[in-house]
Structure formats: structure tokens, C-alpha cells
Amino acid sequence: MPFPYSPDTVGFCISKVVDLADRDDLFEHLPNERIAELSGSTGLSGFRDAAHVFRAAGVKSRRILQPGVTACDLAIELLQRLAAAGQPVTDDSIILLAHSHAVPDTAAELGRQLARHQQLPPEQVLGFNPGCSGFLMLLQHAQQLLTQPASPSRIVLLNVETPETWHCAADRQFCGLIGAAATGCVVQRSSGPLEILRLNATSRPITPSTQVAPGPLFHAEHTQTLSFRGHRQQQTVMRMHGEAVYLHGIQRLLAELQQAAAAILPLLPCQPAGTSPVIVAHQPGSKLLRAFQAAVRADFPDWPVLSNLLLQGNTISATIPGQLACLQKLLAEQTSLRCCPGQLLILLAAGIDMQRPADHLRGGWAILRVATDNTPAANAAADG
């Protein structure tokens, strides 16, 4: 039976996903003992011990860059891994690069660095500062580019997140949770392996009448901070209003789920018998993830919510593609499903809007269908 497509996304697919999480030469892992030590090193209220970090964040360790490794190095390695998997950048390819940062122009500058290194025209590499829903934001930009009359043959999406460069190691809100990551994928106007059926991503204001607590959701400040190697430094960091972000964040994530559910319900009769949609969501932290999973069980008890928070943490815009890169493994470990043709995936995200961090949250959803057994996730390990 032909699968019904949304007319605005017909024929789009993710043809390959790669992840650099296995590269110990690029990333260093800080154990929770070190996180607890750093969080209390300035006299502020930090974590009591490693067990406290684990209970609060739900993460075993935190990934930071190895000494001397830069964000541009990660982007270059992603392009090399994609090329090795048969998805090189061609003359008419466009690279969309997500790199979140408290300094707004950092992402654009990273795009310029990558273009110079790869000897590409500057307009072929576009840098964005998207925040947590950045993967869906890049998918939306790819969709727009691929619908142009003279569209590129493929869009390369790179999610390079190095939050240690815009968070302080003594800030308990982030210290034990946010980790570095780098993922890449290719979007093409063709069928399979992961077909994009529906897509929606927007930024919405938190109006004064709906604000649950006074003060900005997020704000940037330039101050003396503590690096994740214990060094004092001047740095522009992002600060978070934890209570407000948690409450508004869970509301937004659940609202995105309801929209995605309304879109996916008419498609369910086309699914293989005995399968349910699988939710691949952004993972802000263990507390919010548990609340979200409980809400899903109440409304959609047969829809599993995948998670790799324990080993990966919150990797900002790389969280969702990081799960897609190990989709088969997560399905096998956490569900009775496997990555078979016809399986539907719901991608969900909500979080900081880096352009308007004080009073906006960005979020979105996408519906993907596994088109063949040769999924991007199936070959992710082999690509390394």
C-alpha cells in the first residue's frame, strides 16, 4: 500500500547519519566525581558527590573536547566520515551547520572557518545558532532549499555542539548534564532510507500572562568562570532560570507531541501490524525526561520514548541525530520493535531560542518513516 506523504515534504529523506561519539581521540569523559568537585569549587551550592550528580542529571559522565580539539575539527571529521560512507560534499551541495553558543556570531564564524578549510564558497556553508531544537530547524531549512527551482543535490546537516565553551563548570544547572557531541546527516530529495513525511518547527513567545515565574528564561553574561579543566577564565556564559524553563519546557514538549499525534494518527493504518510509533525526543535532563515519559504513557501507552541520556547527556541540537545514529541499538535495548520498513518515528524537541533567549522557546516535531532495511542507523557503526 503506498504511504501517504504530506504534499509539502514529498520525496525528502535522510539518507545517512553519522556520529563521532566513538572518537576518544576527539572527546574526553569527565566522571561524575569530577563534576561534583568542579560544581562546588567556587563555594556555590554544588553537587554533594557523584551519586548526587547521577540522581540529579541521570548521566554517567560528561563529554568535553580533548585538549587542542576545536569545533572546526569536529566538523571536518564529520565531513570525512560522510565521504567515507559514500556521501561526499559535491559542487552543488549545501552544508547547514548548527553550533549553539552564547555569543551569537560564533556559529557563522565556524561556518566561515569550515568553508575556508574545505575550499568551498562561503555561501555553500551556512552556520546557525539554534539551541536544543536545532536539528529540526536544520531539517526545515533543508526542506526550503530543496524546494527551490535550482535545488542542490543534497543538503549536509552538521550538528557540532561544544557547550563547555559557553557554560561554567561551577554552574550546577548545566555542569553535570550538558555534553559535547558532533553528528552529521544527509538530506536528499528522493525516497528512503528515512523518509520525512511531516515537519514543523517554530519559535513562540512566553507572554507575561503565561509566565510561571519572574525573570528571563535564559540570559547571557560575560564574567569570570571556571572551565571544565578547573581553570579560571573570562567567558560569556548562558544562565538559566531552572524552574521556569522546566515548567514551560515540559508544556511546550507536550504541546508538540499533541500536534505530532494529530498528524500521525491518520497514517497508522499503513503501519506494519504489531508496531507503534517510536518517539525520539530531545533530552533536556532526567527530571524533564521522566515527566515527559510519564505523560506519554498516560496518553499514548503503546508509544515508546527512546533515550540515550545515560551515556550521552543533553547534547543540545545533536541529541536527536545522536539517537538516530544508534536507532537499531536503542530499539533493541528499550523496545520489542526493530527498525523495519514502515516503522514510524516521531522526532520532538523544545528548548532555548538562542536569538530570543529571555522570553521565547523554540520547538518542533517531525514524522519519519523507515523506508528500507538499509537505514542510516544500520550502517552508522560501519561508517566509522
N, C-alpha and C positions, 0 to 999 in steps of 0.2 A: 504494500500500500504506500503510495507517495506520501512523504511527510510534509505537512503544511508549513510553508515559510511565511514569515512576515514580509510584506512587499518591500519594506524599506531596507531589509538586510538579506534579501535572497542571494544565495550563492557565495556568502562570505564564510571563510573558515580559518581556523587556527591550524596551520599545517605542521608546526614543530614547536616544542617547548624545551628549553634547556635551563639548568640551574647550576650555579657554581658552589652549592653548599658543601660539596665533597672536597673542595680545594683547600686543604690545610696550609698550603703554601701562601694562600691569599688571606685567610682568616685565622684569627686566634680566638680561643674559647676561654672566657673568664668564668670560673666556677662560682657557685653561689656564696662560698666562703669569702671570696674576694669582693663580690658585690656587697655583702654585708659590711665588710671592712671599709670599703670606699664610701658607702652611704652614710656612715656615722663618723667619718674622718674630720668633718668640719664643725662638729659639735651640734649639728642639727639632728632632729629626730630621725634616725635611720633604722635599718633593719637590725633586730637583735642578734640574729645568727642566720646560718644558711637555711635552716628549717623554716624560719620566718620568711625568708625570700621566696622559698618554694611555695609556701601556703598563700602568700600574697600575689605572686606573679604566675605561678603554675609553670615555671620554666626551669630546666635543669642547669643551663649555663647561658651566658650571653656571648654573642659573636661580635668581635670587633676586627678592624683591619690589622693585618700583620704590619710591623714597622716598615715604613718605606713604600707600602702599597697605597695607591691613590684610587679615587673613584674612576678616573680615566683608565687606569689599568684594568679595573673590573669590566668596564665597557668594552675594551679591546679584547679581553679574554672571551667575553660573550660572543662577539662577532666571529672570533676564531672558532669557537665551538659550534656555532651555527653553520659556518662554512664547512667544517668537517662533517657535519650532518647533511650536507648537500643543499644548504640554504644560504649561499653567499650573498653579500650585498652586490647588486648589479648597478649598471649606469642609471637605471630609472627607478631604483629602489628609494624609499624614503625611510629614514630612521627617526622614530619618535622615542625620546629619552625622558624617562621620569626620574627625577632626582630631588627629593624633598629637602628643604633647608630653611632655616630661619632668616637667612639673607636672600632676598628674593631673586637676585640676578645669578645666583650660583649655578642653577640648572642650565641657564642659557650659556654661561661661560663654559660649563662642562661640554655642552654640545659643540661649541666652537673648538675646544681642545680636541675632541674626538674627530671632528671634520678635518682639522689640520693633520692629525696623525694618520688618518686613513686617506689623506689627499683627496677629499671629497669637497664639492662646492658647499659653502656654508648653508645654503637653503635646503640641502639634502639631509641635514641633521638638525632636528628641532628639539630643544630642551624645554621641559615643563617642570614646574614646582607644584606637584599636585596633592601631596598628602596621602592619606590612607586609601582613598578610593581611586588612586592614580591609575591602576590597571584598567578599570572600566572607562576612565577618562581617555586613556590612550586608545582603547578599542573604539570609542566613539569618534575620535579624530581619524583613526584609520578608516572607519566606515565613510566619513565625509570625503576623505581623499580618494577612496576607491570608487566613489560615485561620480567623480569629475569626468568630463569627456575624454581627456588625455590622462587617464589614471596610471599610476605606477604599476609595475608587475607584482610587486609585493611591498608590504609595509613591515618593517622590523621594529618591534617594540622592545625596548630595553628598560628594565626597572633596576636602577642602581641606587641602593639606599645605604648611607653611611651615617646613621643618626648620632654616632659618637662625636661628629663634628658640629652638632647643634643641640646636644644635651649635656648636662653636667653629671658627673659620676656621683655627686653628693645629693642629687635631686631624686628623692625616693619615688616620686611619681613615675619616673622613667628608668631609674638605674637598673632595676632587676628585670626589665621587661623588653625594652626595645633593642633589637639586634640588627647588625649589618647583613646585607644579602644582595645578590645580583642574579636576575633571571632575564631570559630573552625568549621571544617567540616571534613567529612569522604569521602575518595575516594576509590572505590572498583572496581574490575574487574567483573562487572555484568551489567545488564540493569537497567535503571531508578534509582531514580526519575528524576534527571537532567543528561542526557546523554552528555558526552563530545565527540563531533563529530570531531572537528579540534582544533589544538593547536599550537601556535608558540610564542616563546619568545626569544629575543636576546639582546645583548648589542652592540651598534655601536659607533664608534668614531665620534666626531665633528672635522673634519680636519681643519687645518688653512685656507684653501681656502674657506671653508663654514662658518667660524666663523663670527657671526654678530657683535661682539664687543670684544675688547681685554680683556684678563684675564680669569682665571678659572671659569667654571660654578659654582662649589662648592669648598670650601676648609675648612678644619678643623683647629681650633686654640684653644690653651689652654690659657685661660685668665680669668680675674675677670669678673663675670657676675652677673646678677640679677635673682634670682629664681622667680617662679610664685607665691610665697608667700611673695615676697619682700625682701628676704634675699640676702646679698652679699656672693658670693662664688667663688672659683676657679673651673672651669669646662671646659671640652673640648666640644666645640660647632661647629656646621656646619654653615658656612656663604654661602650666595647665591648671585650670580650675576643676579639680578632680570630681567633686560632687556633681557640678553642672554638666560636665562632659559625659559622665556616666549616665545620668538620667536622660539627657537629650540624645545621647548616642544610642542607647537601647531603644528609645522611642523611634528614632529615625531608621534603625536597622529593622525593626519590626514593621514599620510602615513600608519599607522597600520590599520586605518579604510578602506582605499582603498584595502589593502591586504585581510582583512576580507570580504569585499564586493565581491571581485572576487571569494572568496571561497564559499560564501553563495548563490550567485545568482543561481547556478545550483540546489540548494536544495529547492528553493522557491516553485516550483510546488507541492512539497509534503506537504506544509503547509495547515492548515485548511483555508477554504475560509474566506476572510474578515480580515485576520490577517497580520501583518507586523513584521519583526524582531524588537526586542527591544534592545537598546544599554544600557549596564551597564558599565559605564566608571569610571576610576579614576577621582577624582575631585581635581585638584591642588589648585583651587581658583575660585572665582566668575568671574574674568576677563577672564581667560582662558576658563572656562566652557561656558561662554556666547559666546565667539568666536567660540568654537567648536560646540555648538548647532546651531549657525547661519550657519556654513559651512555644517553641516548635513542637515539642512532644504533646503539649496541650491541644494545639490547633491542627497539627499535621503529624500524628503519631507514627506514621509509616515512613516519614521522610528523614533519613539520617543526615546529621550535620558532621561533616568531616573536620578533623583538627590535627594539625601538627605543631600546636603551640608548645608542647612539652620540650621538643628538641630544637625548634626554630625560633620561638618567641614571636613577638609582633615585629614584622619586618616591613612595616609601612606599606607602600604600594607593591612590594614584592611578595606579600603574604599569599594572595590568591594564586598567582602563577607558580609560586613555590609549591602549592598543593597540587596544581595541575601537573607539574613535572613528576610527581610521585603518586599520581592518581591511582594506578593499579595497586600499589602497595597499601595506600590508605584504605581503599575499598576492601582489600583482602583482610586487613587487620581490624577494621572497625565496622564492617557490614557483612551481610551474606551475599552481596552483589559483586559482580565483576564488570569490567569495562567492556561490555558487549555492544554491538550495533543497536542503535535505538535508545540507549540509555540517555536520559535527560539529566542535565546539570543546571542548577540554579546558582549563579555567582552573585554574591551580595557584598556590599561594602557601605560603610558610613564612617565619617571622621572629619578631621580638620580640613578646612578650606584655607590653604596657605595664602591666598590672595586677600581673604577677609576673615582672619582667624578669630577676631573678637566676638562676632555675632552671626557667623554662618557655619553651617555644616554641609559638607559635600557627600553625596551618596548615590547609589545606583544599583542596578541589577542587570543581569543578562541571562538568557536561556540558551544553553548549548546542547547539541545532540551529538553523541558518539556515532559517527557515520560508518567506520570500518574498524576491524580489529587492529589495524596499523595506526593506533592513536599516537599523538605526540608523547604521551606519558609512557607508552610501551617501549619507546626507544630512548627515553631520556638517559638511562644509565649507560646504554651502549654508546651514546654520543660522547661521553667523557673519555 
